[in-house]
Amino acid sequence: MPKNRAGLLALASLIAGNAFGAPLITNGSLTGPIANFGVPPGWTVIAGTPDTMDEGNNVGVIGALTFVTLPIGPSPDGGTWVGIGREGNGFVERFGQTVTGFTIGAEYILSWYFGNFGYNGVSPAYDGANAIEVLVDGTSVGSNALLPTARTWTAQSLTFTATAATQEISFRAASGNKSYISIDGITLADAGGGIPEPKAAFLAAGGLCVLALLGRRRKDSR
């Protein structure tokens, strides 16, 4: 293969890869069937028994337990969400998924909606202040400030640096406070901005067109 064509092929491949942006979270909306002890499709239970719910189906699913503070409704992402509990270090629920396509050394922004609605049905109730803690390959990369129970959802995010092309992203309660918190609308973005999606797609198409034109010229010159 001529050097100029090989170079164009490499460039086109690089641009095409950038056109797809950051690695994607599967089912970041946490859409799935209501489940006491279950997470939505695309996600895996790592510890404990996380639950899938909506504002009409609390952590007891059939009404055996109730929220300490009734949510005002679904998060801005809508639909169902996942609830995770924690009590000290002996009871810690965690769920996550494996994500591919990271660039080692690059920074990524992970965002989500947080709710601390707690639940009654036991004494004392799961009503402590808490926050979502993010783990990458089982190691904590941080959390936001602890928030008390409230009816509202809060948009949150944090930045981490990828250390491998494929990594497990998971979530749990940050503090050992006895609490039951909710998460929804999980998204992942390239913190460096990269090439804007429409522009990247245009450049990728242009690079492939150049390759096609080069191939046609070589064919015509035979």
N, C-alpha and C positions, 0 to 999 in steps of 0.2 A: 504493500500500500504506500503511495507517495507520502512524503512527510507532511506536505501541506494538507492533504486530506485527513491524515491521522490526527493532526492538530485540530482541525475543524471538528472532527468527530468527538474528540475529548472535550472541546469547548461546548459543543452542543449538548453533550451528556451532562456537563456541569450545570449549564443554564437550565436544562430541563429539570434537573434535580431541584434547583433552587425555586422553580416555579411552583413546587408543591408546598413550600413554606416549612413550618415547624412540624415535627412529628405530631400525629393526631391521637387524641384520646378517643377510645371507642365508647360510644354511648355516654358522653359526658353529661347528657341531660338526665341520666339515671332513670330512664323510662323502662318500666317493667311492671309485672303483676304485683299486687299487694302481697307481702309475705312477712309473716312473723318468723324470723330466722331465715333470711334469704336476701340476696342482692340481685340487682337487675342483670340482664344479659350483657356480656362483655366484661363483667367484673367477677372477682374471686374473693371469697371469705378467707382471710389469713388468720384471724384469731377471733374467738367468741362467736356471737350470733347477731350480727347486724341485721337490721330490718328495712324493708321497703314499704313506704307508706305515702299517704297524702293527707290533706287536712281533715278528711272525713273518716280516715282509718288510722287511729292512733297506734301507739306502740303495742297495744294489746290486740290490735287488728279487729277483734270482735267486741271490744269495749271493756275487757277485763281490767285494763289499765287506762289511765287518762293523762293527757298532757298537764303539766303543772301550769303552764301558760299557753292558752290556745293560740295557735298561729293565726295571723290575719288572713292567711290563705297560702297558696303555693308560692314558691320563690318566683322572681322575675323570669326564670327559665321555664316555669310551669310544670304541670304533671306531677309525677311521683318523685320522691327523694329518699335518701338513706339516712337512718338514724343509728348512731353508735354510742354505747355506754362505757363508763369507766368508774371503778371504785378502787382507789389505791393502785397498787401494782399487781394485785391478785386477779382482778377482773378488768381486762382491757380488750375491747373489740376493735378490730382493724380489717379493712378491705382494700383491694387495689387491683392493678392490672399491669401487664408487661407491655411497654411501649418501645417500638423500634424506630430507627431513623435519626437518632441524636447525632450531633457532631461533637466529638470529644473536645472539651475545653470551651464550648460555646455556652452562653447563658440563656436560660429559658424562664419565662414567666408563667407560673401556674396560678389560675384564678378560680374562684368558686363563690357560691352564696352560702352563708353560715346562719344557722338558727339555733338558739338555745331555748328549747321549749320544755325540757325536763320530762319526768313522768312520775305520777302518783301510783299508789297501789302497794307500796312498801313503806316502812317507817325506819329511819327518815327517808323522805323522798329523794329521788335523783334530781336535785335542783341546784347544784353548785355551779359557780362560774367556771367557764372553760373556753377552749378554743380548739380549732382544727390544727393538728400537727401533721406535717408532711414528711414522709420517709421515702428516700430513694435507695433502693436495694437494701432496705432494712435499717438504714442510718438516717437519723433525723436531720433535716435541712432547715428546720425552723417552724415557727407558728406565729400567729398574730396575738394581740393582747387578749387576755381572758375577759369574757363578757358574761354578765349575769343573765338569768332567764328573762326573756322579753318576748313580745308577740311578733316582732319584726325580723326580717332577713337583712343581713349585712353583707355587702360585697367585699371580698377579701382577696389578697394575692401575696405571693412571695416569689423571689428569684433564686434559682439554683444553677450550678454549673454542671453540665453533663460530664461524667467520667467514663462512659462507655457508650457504644452505639445502641445497645439495647439495655433498658433499665426498668426495674419494677417501681412504679409509683403507688404509694399507699397512704392511707389516712387513718388517724386515730385521735382520741381526745388528748390534748397536750398535758393536762394536769391530772393528778390523782384525785382531785375533788370528786365526790360522788355526783355524777352528772350524766345527762343523756342529751346529746347534741345532734344536729342535723346538717347535712351538706347536700348541695345540688348545683347544677350548672357548671361543671368542671371543664375548664378549657386550658389549652397549652399554646404558648406563642413564643416566637423567637425574640428574645430581649434585645438583640442587636438590630432588629428591624429587617435586615436582609433586603432582598429585592421585592418591592411591592408586588403582590400577586398578579394583577393585570399586566404590568410591565414585564414581569418574569415570563408569563405565558407567551407574550408577544415576542420576546427575545428568543425563547425556546423555539417557537415556530419559525422565526427568521433563520436561526441557526440550521434547522433541519432543511429549510428551503435551499440554503446555500449548498448543503451537502448534495441535495438532489440535483441542483444545477451543475455542480462539479461533476457528478456522475454522468449526467447527460452529455456534457462537453467531451469527457473522456471517451464515451461510446461513439460520438459522432466523429472523433478524430481517428478512429481505427480504420 
